[in-house]
Amino acid sequence: MTELPKTFDPVAIEARWYAHWEEKGLFRPHRPDATPFTIVNPPPNVTGSLHIGHALDNTLQDIMVRYERLRGKDALWVVGTDHAGIATQMVVERQLNAKGEKRTDYSRDDFIAKVWEWKAESGGAITRQLRRLGCSMDWANERFTMDEGFSKAVIKVFVELHKRGLLYRDKRLVNWDPHFRSAISDLEVETKETQGSFWRFRYPLADGVRLADGSDHIVVATTRPETMLADMAVAVHPDDARYQSVIGREILQPITGRRLRIVGDDYADPELGSGAVKITPGHDFNDFEVGKRAGIAASQMLNMFDADAKVVQTADGLVPEAFLGLDRFDARKAVVEAMKPDFLVPHVTKTREGEAVESDFEPRAIQTPYGDRSGVVIEPWLTDQWYVDAAKLAVAPMQAVRDGRIEIVPKSWEKTFFNWMENIQPWCVSRQLWWGHRIPAWYGQRKEGDNLFGHFQPILKTGGNRAIFVAENEESALEQARAYYGDGYAPFIAESNDTDENTELFFTKEGENKPVKLTRDPDVLDTWFSSALWPFGTLGWPEDTLPLEGEGRVGVVHPLDSSTPSPQPSPPRGEGASLVSRHYPNDLLISGFDILFFWDARMAMMGQEFMGDVPWRKLYLHGLVRAADGQKMSKSKGNVVDPLGLIDRFGADALRFFMAAMESQGRDVKMDEKRVEGYRNFATKLWNAARFLQSNGVVGASAHEAPHAQLPVNRWIIAETVATVQALDTAFAELRFDAAANAIYHFIWDQFCDWYIELTKAAMDDETKAVAGWAFDQILIMLHPFMPFITEELWHAMGARDHDLIVAQWPQALAAVDSDAQGEIDWLIRLVSAIRTARTELNVPPGAKLPMVVRDAAEATQRRLDRQGVALARLGRVESLSFGEPPAGGAAQIVVDEATFILPLEGVIDIAAEKARLAKALAAAEKERDGLGNRLNNPSFVEKAKPEAVAKAREDHAEKSAEAERLKAALDRLG
């Protein structure tokens, strides 16, 4: 047994134990015959560093993995990182810019080689940080979304979806980032409230048409006047009496002279402004839908911007030359100026004196989309992209949730899940980047007169004058092209410069083959597309032949990447079995609710489409970690908390326990450093308990079963241990992390440290040493999922062990529970607690020993007093014990069950003065309580005050109410 230092220092033990576990391969013990338990981590960006949300998410996962490993399961926690297309390309481009270079100075292949170099040198920061948190991941099988095996899965899925008609190329609006010149996902769009302007303009009716009131124009309003250059309609509500007569007629756009049709559509709100809305379907998501309902095909919608968000000529050639080449915000000013002389409707406000003041626009707060990485305003842009038919893929996951094959916890998220899935839009999966999975599509010129609805329709789609060949590799693409073009043509793959998507048919001398150039699509896939395959792509699909051992499976195999540490091969798990067949479906997914749609739902779609089964049986959605005041953390607010800083100050165990204790289903976690510090103190209390046991000759148990015990206090702690195991098993089954943490916390702090150790201090016999050693072992095992470092340290400090705690056996709640012993010790605890409370409230000197008189005690209570008299005397500082009536004079009276316990106080305290003190304090507490109660009963305060002020008033009212009750009870005791 190793003697523990006096002071608990988490820094000294954390790195040592993590290195030991990883070196010994204990994150994946050899259990071929055990029940599998599988969980995958949401792969963090390879560019990222550990933030407080990662700390919560990965702590919850690690708790479950360690728990199931202790229960003897073949626990696999798949770990890896996401290649993070935009983020990673941005990092590398910034490095180039710092050297006076830019991406386009390099060929595509050379730039990608630069990215791999960066990953090898700097791309593993977050995986090292996850180790500091204590995450027991299967590092021997670490994956990366760009590794060779996973990339094969990504390409295969793309090709298969295309063959099945579930993936296609289409012209639609996307979130366009002009800085990156790429489409981005909704998750990469950050909406901010900005101060903007609201302009109103007159559009004249065409052909002498007038409204019912005689007006020759319709007023439209917009926050984006520049988009007038691509207007294609004006919408009014079909039931709006002001405009019913002109629906279907035409109106003129003043700058371009374009004739626009007036359409009836429910999108127009008669109560908002003039009730008329200009429709620019190529540059607004709502307008896009209105345009489609009005019969405007996407191919006919006008586009007035290039990839840099500068004005270009529209297809009808009606944009005046003066606007061409202008940046979108410069174009806004130019359009307003051009409209101002004759068509701007001034905004009129009145001063306090009633004077009317005109201005060009109305100031207005506007919700504006920004790229979360570029920081520029996002532009809705009409462009050709690749889309997945998400509506069809969503059917199977919805059914799986309905029939219980996927359980969503908390269940309240089901409604949100169904609402999104039932209204899901096509999923744009292409990105205009170089870093990522390159889209496996090749373009060639379409054969003249070929509408592609013949034999090749399932594998070919047309874009303009192009045939598209989707294949897993160049050889397959050429095979398709040869079959499509037929004899007389010689298709070949041309090197692409990533900008030339045009294809040509080259003719040579008569009688020779006609070469046909095929060019590769320059785009890459959205990272959410690849990560949607995570539950099975990481397990070796599509080959399904991946051995269960880790040898040869260090994910990234690019020759320039050396960031992954040398693997510790996982042992084989069964004859002829493969990783994917053993560990798919996964058992559990833990993720933040904010990626329910971006990742979780898409994994469900892909898993059922390609594996024929759900990706996981249970989906747990946790909340966000917020600042102490409930605000969302952000760098701009300066309220971001660094989890690594907390680990440096308090230890990983304390941070982990905080995360678990605060994780209540359906609620966000409020950051509270004081509570993290409190859990560091909890670890210190456990450390000191181990030192006390060591000093009394207590060692770790030699058997898993509870020792035989005669003493009530030992039978009681055995029963409390069993009850705690049961509480933890129930909480883990229900994914109640806060309940599990609170159960083990109170058992350790209250039952074991505060009471069991105190009750046995004076009588540490052989039986008690055996029971104490066994109970402390069970504590270490039960606490291990939450606090792995200190528990492993104490496990070995309590004696020689033949295995590490991380692979110990979870306690079984099988020991006989002695209800009589439980009842007796619980009674003793209540009595001692009541005595201590009374002494404190009545200002009895701490060193004073008091006689005790017992009245109305039943025979069972008398027997308990006889057995526990020594403990009562020591813990309650009771000098003597008698039965009957107390002597005359003031006394404190305590009622426990049927008996009254009287502590005479004459000569110990000034009874009269104490009564006066208590009465005065009681009156003050009641006054404050009633004042707060009146405020809370005032509807004006509750409705108008800030929520935090109301919450504070409620807390104060509860505190004063409890204080008044306590003081009244103390006063009543003095009789």
Secondary structure, DSSP 4 states (H G I P E B T S, - for coil): -PPPPSS--HHHHHHHHHHHHHHTTTTS---TTSPEEEEE--PPBTT----HHHHHHHHHHHHHHHHHHHTT-EEEEE-EEB--HHHHHHHHHHHHHHTT--GGGS-HHHHHHHHHHHHHHHTTHHHHHHHHHT----GGG-EETTSHHHHHHHHHHHHHHHHTTSEEEEEEEEEEETTTTEEE-GGGEEEEEEEEEEEEEEEEBSTT---TTS-SEEEEEES-GGGGGG--EEEE-TT-TTTGGGTTSEEE-TTT--EEEEEE-TTS-TTSTTSEEEE-TTS-HHHHHHHHHTT--GGGS---B-TTSBB---TT--S-GGGTT-BHHHHHHHHHHHHHHHHEE-EEEE-TT--EEEESSEEEEEEEEEETTT-SBPEEEEEEEEEE-HHHHTHHHHHHHHTTSSEEESTTHHHHHHHHHHTPPPEE-EES-SSS-B--EEEEEPPTT--S-STTTTT--EETTEEEEE-SSHHHHHHHHHHHH-TTEEEEEPPP-SS-----B---STTS-EEEEEEE---EE-HHHHHTTHHHHTTTTTT----SS-TT--S---TT---SPPP-PPPP-STT--HHHHH-SEEEEEEEGGGIIIIIHHHHHHHHHHHSS-SEEEEEEE--EE-TTSPPP-TTTT----HHHHHHHH-HHHHHHHHHHH--TT-PEEP-HHHHHHHHHHHHHHHHHHHHHHHTT----SSSSPPP--SHHHHHHHHHHHHHHHHHHHHHHTT-HHHHHHHHHHIIIIIIIIIIHHHHTT---HHHHHHHHHHHHHHHHHHTTT-HHHHHHHHHHTS--SS-GGG-PPPPTTSPP-HHHHHHHHHHHHHHHHHHHHHHHTT--TT--EEEEEES--HHHHHHHHHHHHHHHHHHTEEEEEESPPPSS-EEEEEETTEEEEEE-BTTB-HHHHHHHHHHHHHHHHHHHHHHHHHHT-HHHHHHS-HHHHHHHHHHHHHHHHHHHHHHHHHHHT-
